[in-house]
Amino acid sequence: MSLYKTITVNSTTKVLIWKIEESYDALFKEITLTDRSLARVNKMKSELHQRGFLSVRHLLAAEGYTDHDLYYDENGKPHLTNGKHISITHSFIFSAIIISDIEVGIDVEKKREKIIKIAHKFTEIDEYQKLNYKDVIIRKLTIVWCAKESLYKSFNRVGLTFLNHIYVEDFSLYYNQTTANVNFEDKEEEYDVWFLEFEGFTCAYALLNERKKND
């Protein structure tokens, strides 16, 4: 088992992170896949992608689920058959899931310098260019990307864009928490966002703020 970290967000929400250290064969032999999932795995050209896919099934197993409990809607959003909300991510050697009674999203990304070059595509870059150190810029931009990806997965509407429809409140790297909102067409939602950094990677997860939704 390579369960790297478990985070209890609240009484009905949990995050699980897996460090992918096992071989494909080791991951494969300990789980049972649906025919559809098996076909997906066999079509993947990258073994790292395959191992990421399989590691997510191990995370499900850690919470008492199997691959048969997971399904995807027409937009590709994952769901659990018992009605709980789930979001899934994997990047290189890490994968993660978040399970909750309310809408959630999660993303893991490797911190890389190239994010500075693409920042203008997903956020207003001017405020980050004022920061003194390149490392800080990379860290903050990666968190913003992860936060927006988390909201994108949760909100899940065709036409939604990071730059025009998702806003992340500025935050301190020392506080590890912020808020964000989506404003798209006839719908607006606010989320609470948490983030953490580990081994050159960033994870952000978002939880729909139901109090704001009901105000």
mmCIF file of the C-alpha atoms, coordinates in Angstrom:
data_MODEL
# 
_entry.id   MODEL 
# 
loop_
_atom_site.group_PDB 
_atom_site.id 
_atom_site.type_symbol 
_atom_site.label_atom_id 
_atom_site.label_alt_id 
_atom_site.label_comp_id 
_atom_site.label_asym_id 
_atom_site.label_entity_id 
_atom_site.label_seq_id 
_atom_site.pdbx_PDB_ins_code 
_atom_site.Cartn_x 
_atom_site.Cartn_y 
_atom_site.Cartn_z 
_atom_site.occupancy 
_atom_site.B_iso_or_equiv 
_atom_site.pdbx_formal_charge 
_atom_site.auth_seq_id 
_atom_site.auth_comp_id 
_atom_site.auth_asym_id 
_atom_site.auth_atom_id 
_atom_site.pdbx_PDB_model_num 
ATOM 1   C CA . MET A 1 1   ? 0.000   0.000  0.000   1.00 0.00 ? 1   MET A CA 1 
ATOM 2   C CA . SER A 1 2   ? 1.206   3.503  -0.857  1.00 0.00 ? 2   SER A CA 1 
ATOM 3   C CA . LEU A 1 3   ? -1.487  5.597  0.773   1.00 0.00 ? 3   LEU A CA 1 
ATOM 4   C CA . TYR A 1 4   ? 0.518   8.789  1.148   1.00 0.00 ? 4   TYR A CA 1 
ATOM 5   C CA . LYS A 1 5   ? -1.853  11.036 3.056   1.00 0.00 ? 5   LYS A CA 1 
ATOM 6   C CA . THR A 1 6   ? -5.410  11.106 4.365   1.00 0.00 ? 6   THR A CA 1 
ATOM 7   C CA . ILE A 1 7   ? -7.107  14.410 5.186   1.00 0.00 ? 7   ILE A CA 1 
ATOM 8   C CA . THR A 1 8   ? -10.413 14.608 7.022   1.00 0.00 ? 8   THR A CA 1 
ATOM 9   C CA . VAL A 1 9   ? -11.855 17.909 5.810   1.00 0.00 ? 9   VAL A CA 1 
ATOM 10  C CA . ASN A 1 10  ? -15.027 17.569 7.872   1.00 0.00 ? 10  ASN A CA 1 
ATOM 11  C CA . SER A 1 11  ? -17.313 14.823 9.128   1.00 0.00 ? 11  SER A CA 1 
ATOM 12  C CA . THR A 1 12  ? -18.535 13.942 5.620   1.00 0.00 ? 12  THR A CA 1 
ATOM 13  C CA . THR A 1 13  ? -15.545 14.863 3.442   1.00 0.00 ? 13  THR A CA 1 
ATOM 14  C CA . LYS A 1 14  ? -12.243 13.060 3.067   1.00 0.00 ? 14  LYS A CA 1 
ATOM 15  C CA . VAL A 1 15  ? -9.185  13.449 0.809   1.00 0.00 ? 15  VAL A CA 1 
ATOM 16  C CA . LEU A 1 16  ? -6.885  10.517 0.060   1.00 0.00 ? 16  LEU A CA 1 
ATOM 17  C CA . ILE A 1 17  ? -3.552  10.832 -1.752  1.00 0.00 ? 17  ILE A CA 1 
ATOM 18  C CA . TRP A 1 18  ? -1.573  7.923  -3.211  1.00 0.00 ? 18  TRP A CA 1 
ATOM 19  C CA . LYS A 1 19  ? 2.123   7.900  -4.093  1.00 0.00 ? 19  LYS A CA 1 
ATOM 20  C CA . ILE A 1 20  ? 2.474   5.655  -7.114  1.00 0.00 ? 20  ILE A CA 1 
ATOM 21  C CA . GLU A 1 21  ? 5.506   3.491  -6.347  1.00 0.00 ? 21  GLU A CA 1 
ATOM 22  C CA . GLU A 1 22  ? 4.188   0.082  -7.381  1.00 0.00 ? 22  GLU A CA 1 
ATOM 23  C CA . SER A 1 23  ? 4.580   -1.553 -10.761 1.00 0.00 ? 23  SER A CA 1 
ATOM 24  C CA . TYR A 1 24  ? 1.649   -1.895 -13.128 1.00 0.00 ? 24  TYR A CA 1 
ATOM 25  C CA . ASP A 1 25  ? 1.401   -5.619 -12.361 1.00 0.00 ? 25  ASP A CA 1 
ATOM 26  C CA . ALA A 1 26  ? 1.401   -5.066 -8.602  1.00 0.00 ? 26  ALA A CA 1 
ATOM 27  C CA . LEU A 1 27  ? -1.378  -2.485 -8.869  1.00 0.00 ? 27  LEU A CA 1 
ATOM 28  C CA . PHE A 1 28  ? -3.410  -4.530 -11.321 1.00 0.00 ? 28  PHE A CA 1 
ATOM 29  C CA . LYS A 1 29  ? -3.470  -7.845 -9.489  1.00 0.00 ? 29  LYS A CA 1 
ATOM 30  C CA . GLU A 1 30  ? -5.056  -6.460 -6.314  1.00 0.00 ? 30  GLU A CA 1 
ATOM 31  C CA . ILE A 1 31  ? -8.193  -4.935 -7.851  1.00 0.00 ? 31  ILE A CA 1 
ATOM 32  C CA . THR A 1 32  ? -11.103 -5.915 -10.079 1.00 0.00 ? 32  THR A CA 1 
ATOM 33  C CA . LEU A 1 33  ? -12.029 -3.670 -12.998 1.00 0.00 ? 33  LEU A CA 1 
ATOM 34  C CA . THR A 1 34  ? -15.248 -3.368 -14.943 1.00 0.00 ? 34  THR A CA 1 
ATOM 35  C CA . ASP A 1 35  ? -15.024 -4.325 -18.610 1.00 0.00 ? 35  ASP A CA 1 
ATOM 36  C CA . ARG A 1 36  ? -15.208 -0.656 -19.538 1.00 0.00 ? 36  ARG A CA 1 
ATOM 37  C CA . SER A 1 37  ? -12.337 0.290  -17.217 1.00 0.00 ? 37  SER A CA 1 
ATOM 38  C CA . LEU A 1 38  ? -10.235 -2.619 -18.439 1.00 0.00 ? 38  LEU A CA 1 
ATOM 39  C CA . ALA A 1 39  ? -10.736 -1.456 -22.023 1.00 0.00 ? 39  ALA A CA 1 
ATOM 40  C CA . ARG A 1 40  ? -9.683  2.076  -21.012 1.00 0.00 ? 40  ARG A CA 1 
ATOM 41  C CA . VAL A 1 41  ? -6.515  0.844  -19.329 1.00 0.00 ? 41  VAL A CA 1 
ATOM 42  C CA . ASN A 1 42  ? -5.558  -1.307 -22.302 1.00 0.00 ? 42  ASN A CA 1 
ATOM 43  C CA . LYS A 1 43  ? -5.875  1.691  -24.649 1.00 0.00 ? 43  LYS A CA 1 
ATOM 44  C CA . MET A 1 44  ? -3.549  3.882  -22.577 1.00 0.00 ? 44  MET A CA 1 
ATOM 45  C CA . LYS A 1 45  ? -0.161  4.262  -24.238 1.00 0.00 ? 45  LYS A CA 1 
ATOM 46  C CA . SER A 1 46  ? 1.671   5.445  -21.124 1.00 0.00 ? 46  SER A CA 1 
ATOM 47  C CA . GLU A 1 47  ? 2.332   2.989  -18.308 1.00 0.00 ? 47  GLU A CA 1 
ATOM 48  C CA . LEU A 1 48  ? 2.494   5.933  -15.891 1.00 0.00 ? 48  LEU A CA 1 
ATOM 49  C CA . HIS A 1 49  ? -1.041  6.863  -16.938 1.00 0.00 ? 49  HIS A CA 1 
ATOM 50  C CA . GLN A 1 50  ? -2.131  3.250  -16.479 1.00 0.00 ? 50  GLN A CA 1 
ATOM 51  C CA . ARG A 1 51  ? -0.605  3.127  -13.013 1.00 0.00 ? 51  ARG A CA 1 
ATOM 52  C CA . GLY A 1 52  ? -2.313  6.401  -12.132 1.00 0.00 ? 52  GLY A CA 1 
ATOM 53  C CA . PHE A 1 53  ? -5.659  4.988  -13.219 1.00 0.00 ? 53  PHE A CA 1 
ATOM 54  C CA . LEU A 1 54  ? -5.143  1.819  -11.189 1.00 0.00 ? 54  LEU A CA 1 
ATOM 55  C CA . SER A 1 55  ? -3.935  3.697  -8.114  1.00 0.00 ? 55  SER A CA 1 
ATOM 56  C CA . VAL A 1 56  ? -7.220  5.613  -8.056  1.00 0.00 ? 56  VAL A CA 1 
ATOM 57  C CA . ARG A 1 57  ? -9.009  2.259  -7.754  1.00 0.00 ? 57  ARG A CA 1 
ATOM 58  C CA . HIS A 1 58  ? -6.827  1.478  -4.751  1.00 0.00 ? 58  HIS A CA 1 
ATOM 59  C CA . LEU A 1 59  ? -7.858  4.796  -3.207  1.00 0.00 ? 59  LEU A CA 1 
ATOM 60  C CA . LEU A 1 60  ? -11.481 3.818  -3.751  1.00 0.00 ? 60  LEU A CA 1 
ATOM 61  C CA . ALA A 1 61  ? -10.800 0.490  -2.073  1.00 0.00 ? 61  ALA A CA 1 
ATOM 62  C CA . ALA A 1 62  ? -9.341  2.283  0.936   1.00 0.00 ? 62  ALA A CA 1 
ATOM 63  C CA . GLU A 1 63  ? -12.789 3.832  1.434   1.00 0.00 ? 63  GLU A CA 1 
ATOM 64  C CA . GLY A 1 64  ? -14.679 0.589  0.851   1.00 0.00 ? 64  GLY A CA 1 
ATOM 65  C CA . TYR A 1 65  ? -15.550 1.102  -2.819  1.00 0.00 ? 65  TYR A CA 1 
ATOM 66  C CA . THR A 1 66  ? -14.762 -0.895 -5.940  1.00 0.00 ? 66  THR A CA 1 
ATOM 67  C CA . ASP A 1 67  ? -14.494 0.104  -9.580  1.00 0.00 ? 67  ASP A CA 1 
ATOM 68  C CA . HIS A 1 68  ? -18.101 -1.076 -9.972  1.00 0.00 ? 68  HIS A CA 1 
ATOM 69  C CA . ASP A 1 69  ? -19.228 1.708  -7.606  1.00 0.00 ? 69  ASP A CA 1 
ATOM 70  C CA . LEU A 1 70  ? -17.829 4.397  -9.917  1.00 0.00 ? 70  LEU A CA 1 
ATOM 71  C CA . TYR A 1 71  ? -19.454 5.687  -13.081 1.00 0.00 ? 71  TYR A CA 1 
ATOM 72  C CA . TYR A 1 72  ? -19.138 8.727  -15.366 1.00 0.00 ? 72  TYR A CA 1 
ATOM 73  C CA . ASP A 1 73  ? -21.850 10.975 -16.787 1.00 0.00 ? 73  ASP A CA 1 
ATOM 74  C CA . GLU A 1 74  ? -22.089 12.287 -20.349 1.00 0.00 ? 74  GLU A CA 1 
ATOM 75  C CA . ASN A 1 75  ? -19.674 15.125 -19.540 1.00 0.00 ? 75  ASN A CA 1 
ATOM 76  C CA . GLY A 1 76  ? -17.077 12.756 -18.097 1.00 0.00 ? 76  GLY A CA 1 
ATOM 77  C CA . LYS A 1 77  ? -17.731 13.697 -14.467 1.00 0.00 ? 77  LYS A CA 1 
ATOM 78  C CA . PRO A 1 78  ? -17.296 10.800 -12.004 1.00 0.00 ? 78  PRO A CA 1 
ATOM 79  C CA . HIS A 1 79  ? -20.050 9.744  -9.599  1.00 0.00 ? 79  HIS A CA 1 
ATOM 80  C CA . LEU A 1 80  ? -20.512 7.082  -6.951  1.00 0.00 ? 80  LEU A CA 1 
ATOM 81  C CA . THR A 1 81  ? -23.517 4.790  -7.049  1.00 0.00 ? 81  THR A CA 1 
ATOM 82  C CA . ASN A 1 82  ? -24.409 5.555  -3.407  1.00 0.00 ? 82  ASN A CA 1 
ATOM 83  C CA . GLY A 1 83  ? -24.974 9.229  -4.243  1.00 0.00 ? 83  GLY A CA 1 
ATOM 84  C CA . LYS A 1 84  ? -21.843 10.645 -2.638  1.00 0.00 ? 84  LYS A CA 1 
ATOM 85  C CA . HIS A 1 85  ? -19.829 13.180 -4.622  1.00 0.00 ? 85  HIS A CA 1 
ATOM 86  C CA . ILE A 1 86  ? -16.335 12.310 -5.833  1.00 0.00 ? 86  ILE A CA 1 
ATOM 87  C CA . SER A 1 87  ? -13.534 14.011 -7.729  1.00 0.00 ? 87  SER A CA 1 
ATOM 88  C CA . ILE A 1 88  ? -10.406 12.325 -9.076  1.00 0.00 ? 88  ILE A CA 1 
ATOM 89  C CA . THR A 1 89  ? -6.936  13.449 -10.156 1.00 0.00 ? 89  THR A CA 1 
ATOM 90  C CA . HIS A 1 90  ? -3.524  12.027 -10.952 1.00 0.00 ? 90  HIS A CA 1 
ATOM 91  C CA . SER A 1 91  ? -0.254  13.624 -12.028 1.00 0.00 ? 91  SER A CA 1 
ATOM 92  C CA . PHE A 1 92  ? 2.997   11.739 -12.567 1.00 0.00 ? 92  PHE A CA 1 
ATOM 93  C CA . ILE A 1 93  ? 3.640   9.818  -9.325  1.00 0.00 ? 93  ILE A CA 1 
ATOM 94  C CA . PHE A 1 94  ? 0.660   11.052 -7.308  1.00 0.00 ? 94  PHE A CA 1 
ATOM 95  C CA . SER A 1 95  ? -3.067  10.445 -7.488  1.00 0.00 ? 95  SER A CA 1 
ATOM 96  C CA . ALA A 1 96  ? -5.861  11.657 -5.231  1.00 0.00 ? 96  ALA A CA 1 
ATOM 97  C CA . ILE A 1 97  ? -9.584  11.506 -4.639  1.00 0.00 ? 97  ILE A CA 1 
ATOM 98  C CA . ILE A 1 98  ? -12.019 13.526 -2.560  1.00 0.00 ? 98  ILE A CA 1 
ATOM 99  C CA . ILE A 1 99  ? -15.343 12.067 -1.409  1.00 0.00 ? 99  ILE A CA 1 
ATOM 100 C CA . SER A 1 100 ? -18.094 14.105 0.207   1.00 0.00 ? 100 SER A CA 1 
ATOM 101 C CA . ASP A 1 101 ? -21.809 14.541 0.771   1.00 0.00 ? 101 ASP A CA 1 
ATOM 102 C CA . ILE A 1 102 ? -21.664 17.821 -1.188  1.00 0.00 ? 102 ILE A CA 1 
ATOM 103 C CA . GLU A 1 103 ? -20.097 18.997 -4.458  1.00 0.00 ? 103 GLU A CA 1 
ATOM 104 C CA . VAL A 1 104 ? -16.292 18.811 -4.495  1.00 0.00 ? 104 VAL A CA 1 
ATOM 105 C CA . GLY A 1 105 ? -13.306 19.001 -6.811  1.00 0.00 ? 105 GLY A CA 1 
ATOM 106 C CA . ILE A 1 106 ? -9.619  18.112 -6.533  1.00 0.00 ? 106 ILE A CA 1 
ATOM 107 C CA . ASP A 1 107 ? -6.444  18.520 -8.578  1.00 0.00 ? 107 ASP A CA 1 
ATOM 108 C CA . VAL A 1 108 ? -2.777  17.578 -8.211  1.00 0.00 ? 108 VAL A CA 1 
ATOM 109 C CA . GLU A 1 109 ? -0.077  19.170 -10.369 1.00 0.00 ? 109 GLU A CA 1 
ATOM 110 C CA . LYS A 1 110 ? 3.692   19.066 -10.527 1.00 0.00 ? 110 LYS A CA 1 
ATOM 111 C CA . LYS A 1 111 ? 5.295   22.470 -9.937  1.00 0.00 ? 111 LYS A CA 1 
ATOM 112 C CA . ARG A 1 112 ? 7.048   23.517 -13.152 1.00 0.00 ? 112 ARG A CA 1 
ATOM 113 C CA . GLU A 1 113 ? 8.497   26.793 -14.402 1.00 0.00 ? 113 GLU A CA 1 
ATOM 114 C CA . LYS A 1 114 ? 6.551   26.616 -17.655 1.00 0.00 ? 114 LYS A CA 1 
ATOM 115 C CA . ILE A 1 115 ? 3.385   27.609 -15.784 1.00 0.00 ? 115 ILE A CA 1 
ATOM 116 C CA . ILE A 1 116 ? 4.627   31.224 -15.935 1.00 0.00 ? 116 ILE A CA 1 
ATOM 117 C CA . LYS A 1 117 ? 4.464   31.116 -19.744 1.00 0.00 ? 117 LYS A CA 1 
ATOM 118 C CA . ILE A 1 118 ? 0.862   29.935 -19.822 1.00 0.00 ? 118 ILE A CA 1 
ATOM 119 C CA . ALA A 1 119 ? -0.414  31.915 -16.824 1.00 0.00 ? 119 ALA A CA 1 
ATOM 120 C CA . HIS A 1 120 ? -2.101  34.534 -19.031 1.00 0.00 ? 120 HIS A CA 1 
ATOM 121 C CA . LYS A 1 121 ? -4.401  31.807 -20.332 1.00 0.00 ? 121 LYS A CA 1 
ATOM 122 C CA . PHE A 1 122 ? -5.952  31.055 -16.950 1.00 0.00 ? 122 PHE A CA 1 
ATOM 123 C CA . THR A 1 123 ? -5.506  34.087 -14.668 1.00 0.00 ? 123 THR A CA 1 
ATOM 124 C CA . GLU A 1 124 ? -4.679  37.777 -14.527 1.00 0.00 ? 124 GLU A CA 1 
ATOM 125 C CA . ILE A 1 125 ? -0.888  37.533 -14.460 1.00 0.00 ? 125 ILE A CA 1 
ATOM 126 C CA . ASP A 1 126 ? -0.040  41.129 -13.474 1.00 0.00 ? 126 ASP A CA 1 
ATOM 127 C CA . GLU A 1 127 ? -0.603  40.618 -9.755  1.00 0.00 ? 127 GLU A CA 1 
ATOM 128 C CA . TYR A 1 128 ? 1.770   37.639 -9.699  1.00 0.00 ? 128 TYR A CA 1 
ATOM 129 C CA . GLN A 1 129 ? 4.518   39.339 -11.687 1.00 0.00 ? 129 GLN A CA 1 
ATOM 130 C CA . LYS A 1 130 ? 4.883   41.804 -8.821  1.00 0.00 ? 130 LYS A CA 1 
ATOM 131 C CA . LEU A 1 131 ? 6.174   39.038 -6.546  1.00 0.00 ? 131 LEU A CA 1 
ATOM 132 C CA . ASN A 1 132 ? 9.900   39.132 -5.826  1.00 0.00 ? 132 ASN A CA 1 
ATOM 133 C CA . TYR A 1 133 ? 10.941  35.526 -6.339  1.00 0.00 ? 133 TYR A CA 1 
ATOM 134 C CA . LYS A 1 134 ? 10.339  33.194 -9.272  1.00 0.00 ? 134 LYS A CA 1 
ATOM 135 C CA . ASP A 1 135 ? 9.798   30.267 -6.903  1.00 0.00 ? 135 ASP A CA 1 
ATOM 136 C CA . VAL A 1 136 ? 6.984   32.125 -5.167  1.00 0.00 ? 136 VAL A CA 1 
ATOM 137 C CA . ILE A 1 137 ? 5.388   33.004 -8.522  1.00 0.00 ? 137 ILE A CA 1 
ATOM 138 C CA . ILE A 1 138 ? 5.503   29.348 -9.592  1.00 0.00 ? 138 ILE A CA 1 
ATOM 139 C CA . ARG A 1 139 ? 4.039   28.192 -6.293  1.00 0.00 ? 139 ARG A CA 1 
ATOM 140 C CA . LYS A 1 140 ? 1.166   30.671 -6.347  1.00 0.00 ? 140 LYS A CA 1 
ATOM 141 C CA . LEU A 1 141 ? 0.335   30.124 -10.008 1.00 0.00 ? 141 LEU A CA 1 
ATOM 142 C CA . THR A 1 142 ? 0.318   26.348 -9.526  1.00 0.00 ? 142 THR A CA 1 
ATOM 143 C CA . ILE A 1 143 ? -2.067  26.718 -6.591  1.00 0.00 ? 143 ILE A CA 1 
ATOM 144 C CA . VAL A 1 144 ? -4.335  28.975 -8.659  1.00 0.00 ? 144 VAL A CA 1 
ATOM 145 C CA . TRP A 1 145 ? -4.328  26.446 -11.506 1.00 0.00 ? 145 TRP A CA 1 
ATOM 146 C CA . CYS A 1 146 ? -5.137  23.566 -9.137  1.00 0.00 ? 146 CYS A CA 1 
ATOM 147 C CA . ALA A 1 147 ? -7.903  25.561 -7.467  1.00 0.00 ? 147 ALA A CA 1 
ATOM 148 C CA . LYS A 1 148 ? -9.469  26.497 -10.793 1.00 0.00 ? 148 LYS A CA 1 
ATOM 149 C CA . GLU A 1 149 ? -9.185  22.932 -12.059 1.00 0.00 ? 149 GLU A CA 1 
ATOM 150 C CA . SER A 1 150 ? -10.952 21.742 -8.913  1.00 0.00 ? 150 SER A CA 1 
ATOM 151 C CA . LEU A 1 151 ? -13.840 24.162 -9.451  1.00 0.00 ? 151 LEU A CA 1 
ATOM 152 C CA . TYR A 1 152 ? -13.971 23.297 -13.137 1.00 0.00 ? 152 TYR A CA 1 
ATOM 153 C CA . LYS A 1 153 ? -14.392 19.615 -12.301 1.00 0.00 ? 153 LYS A CA 1 
ATOM 154 C CA . SER A 1 154 ? -17.086 20.332 -9.734  1.00 0.00 ? 154 SER A CA 1 
ATOM 155 C CA . PHE A 1 155 ? -19.108 22.891 -11.709 1.00 0.00 ? 155 PHE A CA 1 
ATOM 156 C CA . ASN A 1 156 ? -18.846 20.817 -14.905 1.00 0.00 ? 156 ASN A CA 1 
ATOM 157 C CA . ARG A 1 157 ? -20.527 22.835 -17.624 1.00 0.00 ? 157 ARG A CA 1 
ATOM 158 C CA . VAL A 1 158 ? -19.657 22.979 -21.310 1.00 0.00 ? 158 VAL A CA 1 
ATOM 159 C CA . GLY A 1 159 ? -18.135 26.359 -22.241 1.00 0.00 ? 159 GLY A CA 1 
ATOM 160 C CA . LEU A 1 160 ? -16.752 27.135 -18.783 1.00 0.00 ? 160 LEU A CA 1 
ATOM 161 C CA . THR A 1 161 ? -13.257 28.695 -18.911 1.00 0.00 ? 161 THR A CA 1 
ATOM 162 C CA . PHE A 1 162 ? -10.607 29.242 -16.262 1.00 0.00 ? 162 PHE A CA 1 
ATOM 163 C CA . LEU A 1 163 ? -9.858  32.816 -17.306 1.00 0.00 ? 163 LEU A CA 1 
ATOM 164 C CA . ASN A 1 164 ? -13.332 34.225 -17.782 1.00 0.00 ? 164 ASN A CA 1 
ATOM 165 C CA . HIS A 1 165 ? -15.543 32.347 -15.347 1.00 0.00 ? 165 HIS A CA 1 
ATOM 166 C CA . ILE A 1 166 ? -13.489 31.172 -12.346 1.00 0.00 ? 166 ILE A CA 1 
ATOM 167 C CA . TYR A 1 167 ? -11.951 33.572 -9.822  1.00 0.00 ? 167 TYR A CA 1 
ATOM 168 C CA . VAL A 1 168 ? -9.635  32.641 -6.940  1.00 0.00 ? 168 VAL A CA 1 
ATOM 169 C CA . GLU A 1 169 ? -9.238  35.076 -4.063  1.00 0.00 ? 169 GLU A CA 1 
ATOM 170 C CA . ASP A 1 170 ? -5.658  36.070 -3.294  1.00 0.00 ? 170 ASP A CA 1 
ATOM 171 C CA . PHE A 1 171 ? -4.115  34.050 -0.502  1.00 0.00 ? 171 PHE A CA 1 
ATOM 172 C CA . SER A 1 172 ? -1.098  33.632 1.736   1.00 0.00 ? 172 SER A CA 1 
ATOM 173 C CA . LEU A 1 173 ? 1.176   30.655 1.156   1.00 0.00 ? 173 LEU A CA 1 
ATOM 174 C CA . TYR A 1 174 ? 1.304   30.256 4.927   1.00 0.00 ? 174 TYR A CA 1 
ATOM 175 C CA . TYR A 1 175 ? -2.432  29.985 5.452   1.00 0.00 ? 175 TYR A CA 1 
ATOM 176 C CA . ASN A 1 176 ? -3.164  27.152 2.977   1.00 0.00 ? 176 ASN A CA 1 
ATOM 177 C CA . GLN A 1 177 ? -6.753  28.212 2.414   1.00 0.00 ? 177 GLN A CA 1 
ATOM 178 C CA . THR A 1 178 ? -8.742  30.585 0.228   1.00 0.00 ? 178 THR A CA 1 
ATOM 179 C CA . THR A 1 179 ? -12.119 30.980 -1.456  1.00 0.00 ? 179 THR A CA 1 
ATOM 180 C CA . ALA A 1 180 ? -13.081 30.933 -5.111  1.00 0.00 ? 180 ALA A CA 1 
ATOM 181 C CA . ASN A 1 181 ? -16.181 31.346 -7.194  1.00 0.00 ? 181 ASN A CA 1 
ATOM 182 C CA . VAL A 1 182 ? -17.637 30.377 -10.531 1.00 0.00 ? 182 VAL A CA 1 
ATOM 183 C CA . ASN A 1 183 ? -19.904 32.742 -12.426 1.00 0.00 ? 183 ASN A CA 1 
ATOM 184 C CA . PHE A 1 184 ? -21.163 31.204 -15.636 1.00 0.00 ? 184 PHE A CA 1 
ATOM 185 C CA . GLU A 1 185 ? -24.366 31.924 -17.546 1.00 0.00 ? 185 GLU A CA 1 
ATOM 186 C CA . ASP A 1 186 ? -27.278 31.664 -15.080 1.00 0.00 ? 186 ASP A CA 1 
ATOM 187 C CA . LYS A 1 187 ? -25.356 30.082 -12.226 1.00 0.00 ? 187 LYS A CA 1 
ATOM 188 C CA . GLU A 1 188 ? -22.951 31.380 -9.577  1.00 0.00 ? 188 GLU A CA 1 
ATOM 189 C CA . GLU A 1 189 ? -21.312 29.284 -6.850  1.00 0.00 ? 189 GLU A CA 1 
ATOM 190 C CA . GLU A 1 190 ? -18.746 29.930 -4.133  1.00 0.00 ? 190 GLU A CA 1 
ATOM 191 C CA . TYR A 1 191 ? -16.254 27.367 -2.875  1.00 0.00 ? 191 TYR A CA 1 
ATOM 192 C CA . ASP A 1 192 ? -13.878 26.978 0.023   1.00 0.00 ? 192 ASP A CA 1 
ATOM 193 C CA . VAL A 1 193 ? -10.453 25.907 -1.212  1.00 0.00 ? 193 VAL A CA 1 
ATOM 194 C CA . TRP A 1 194 ? -7.560  24.283 0.633   1.00 0.00 ? 194 TRP A CA 1 
ATOM 195 C CA . PHE A 1 195 ? -4.114  23.545 -0.737  1.00 0.00 ? 195 PHE A CA 1 
ATOM 196 C CA . LEU A 1 196 ? -0.952  21.707 0.267   1.00 0.00 ? 196 LEU A CA 1 
ATOM 197 C CA . GLU A 1 197 ? 2.512   21.217 -1.237  1.00 0.00 ? 197 GLU A CA 1 
ATOM 198 C CA . PHE A 1 198 ? 4.639   18.072 -1.083  1.00 0.00 ? 198 PHE A CA 1 
ATOM 199 C CA . GLU A 1 199 ? 7.633   16.613 -2.930  1.00 0.00 ? 199 GLU A CA 1 
ATOM 200 C CA . GLY A 1 200 ? 7.478   19.181 -5.740  1.00 0.00 ? 200 GLY A CA 1 
ATOM 201 C CA . PHE A 1 201 ? 3.723   18.787 -6.225  1.00 0.00 ? 201 PHE A CA 1 
ATOM 202 C CA . THR A 1 202 ? 0.690   20.887 -5.331  1.00 0.00 ? 202 THR A CA 1 
ATOM 203 C CA . CYS A 1 203 ? -2.777  19.651 -4.417  1.00 0.00 ? 203 CYS A CA 1 
ATOM 204 C CA . ALA A 1 204 ? -5.874  21.812 -4.110  1.00 0.00 ? 204 ALA A CA 1 
ATOM 205 C CA . TYR A 1 205 ? -9.352  20.682 -3.228  1.00 0.00 ? 205 TYR A CA 1 
ATOM 206 C CA . ALA A 1 206 ? -12.585 22.663 -3.271  1.00 0.00 ? 206 ALA A CA 1 
ATOM 207 C CA . LEU A 1 207 ? -15.801 22.232 -1.335  1.00 0.00 ? 207 LEU A CA 1 
ATOM 208 C CA . LEU A 1 208 ? -19.031 23.960 -2.367  1.00 0.00 ? 208 LEU A CA 1 
ATOM 209 C CA . ASN A 1 209 ? -20.011 26.581 0.192   1.00 0.00 ? 209 ASN A CA 1 
ATOM 210 C CA . GLU A 1 210 ? -23.633 25.567 0.706   1.00 0.00 ? 210 GLU A CA 1 
ATOM 211 C CA . ARG A 1 211 ? -24.284 28.370 3.187   1.00 0.00 ? 211 ARG A CA 1 
ATOM 212 C CA . LYS A 1 212 ? -23.457 30.945 0.515   1.00 0.00 ? 212 LYS A CA 1 
ATOM 213 C CA . LYS A 1 213 ? -25.460 28.979 -2.031  1.00 0.00 ? 213 LYS A CA 1 
ATOM 214 C CA . ASN A 1 214 ? -28.546 29.137 0.143   1.00 0.00 ? 214 ASN A CA 1 
ATOM 215 C CA . ASP A 1 215 ? -28.200 32.824 1.171   1.00 0.00 ? 215 ASP A CA 1 
# 
